Amino acid sequence: MRLISGSWADGGSIPERFAAGRIDAGGVGFSGNLNPHLAWSEVPLSARSLVLICQDPDAPSSATDVNQPDREVPADLPRADFFHWVLVDLPPVLREIQEGEFSAGFMPRGKSGPATLHGARHGLNDYTGWFAGDAEQSGQYFGYDGPFPPFNDARVHRYLFMLYALDVERCPVEGVFTGPQVLEAMRGHVLAQACLTGLYTLNRRLLTA
């Protein structure tokens, strides 16, 4: 399969409007948080559903230095996955998702789910855990919420948009589910996959380097 976006080339920078966070006069703030346009081709004829996942493999494994103005998150700090979008049960005849179709703006306490467009289901993204202790933001964050990396991270973050073609009509997860649960449930059901990578940073030093 092949996965592309009309907004950036594979390995290029993600435009700000697709991010949850952006640089502003006061430091950083919320951005447009639009889901990007994505299109795909060469789906196997035997595919019965599609799964779309966006994950950041460069999230800091420790929050000690995150968003501290007097220091950076070291580039060599071990990293962990952060899931930004978990979407299952897309019909195999679908060939694209429009910009802003699933997300337009950042919603405090999260968007609703699991049910969504095209008869598909959304899983929880990892802002659910990130905001768990925040009285104003805590909630279940279904669907797409875009990049908002630490403004002091010495590493540019990669965002992997992964599309999977499955041999089952319904991904074998039920109720409220997460990215790792979907990856585990798909084992043995993947017919083909494709990846589109985008880059994003809020570190002013890296942007001006």
Rosetta blueprint (number, residue, H / E / L):
1 M L
2 R E
3 L E
4 I E
5 S L
6 G L
7 S L
8 W L
9 A L
10 D L
11 G L
12 G E
13 S E
14 I L
15 P L
16 E H
17 R H
18 F H
19 A L
20 A L
21 G E
22 R E
23 I E
24 D E
25 A L
26 G L
27 G E
28 V E
29 G E
30 F E
31 S L
32 G L
33 N L
34 L L
35 N L
36 P L
37 H L
38 L E
39 A E
40 W E
41 S E
42 E L
43 V L
44 P L
45 L L
46 S L
47 A L
48 R L
49 S E
50 L E
51 V E
52 L E
53 I E
54 C E
55 Q E
56 D E
57 P E
58 D E
59 A E
60 P E
61 S L
62 S L
63 A L
64 T L
65 D L
66 V L
67 N L
68 Q L
69 P L
70 D L
71 R L
72 E L
73 V E
74 P L
75 A L
76 D L
77 L L
78 P L
79 R E
80 A E
81 D E
82 F E
83 F E
84 H E
85 W E
86 V E
87 L E
88 V E
89 D E
90 L E
91 P L
92 P L
93 V L
94 L L
95 R L
96 E E
97 I E
98 Q L
99 E L
100 G L
101 E L
102 F L
103 S L
104 A L
105 G L
106 F L
107 M L
108 P L
109 R L
110 G L
111 K E
112 S L
113 G L
114 P L
115 A E
116 T L
117 L H
118 H H
119 G H
120 A L
121 R E
122 H E
123 G L
124 L E
125 N L
126 D L
127 Y H
128 T H
129 G H
130 W H
131 F L
132 A L
133 G L
134 D L
135 A L
136 E L
137 Q L
138 S L
139 G L
140 Q L
141 Y L
142 F E
143 G L
144 Y L
145 D L
146 G L
147 P L
148 F L
149 P L
150 P L
151 F L
152 N L
153 D E
154 A L
155 R L
156 V L
157 H E
158 R E
159 Y E
160 L E
161 F E
162 M E
163 L E
164 Y E
165 A E
166 L E
167 D L
168 V L
169 E L
170 R L
171 C L
172 P L
173 V L
174 E L
175 G L
176 V L
177 F L
178 T E
179 G H
180 P H
181 Q H
182 V H
183 L H
184 E H
185 A H
186 M L
187 R L
188 G L
189 H L
190 V E
191 L E
192 A E
193 Q E
194 A E
195 C E
196 L E
197 T E
198 G E
199 L E
200 Y E
201 T L
202 L L
203 N L
204 R H
205 R H
206 L H
207 L H
208 T H
209 A L
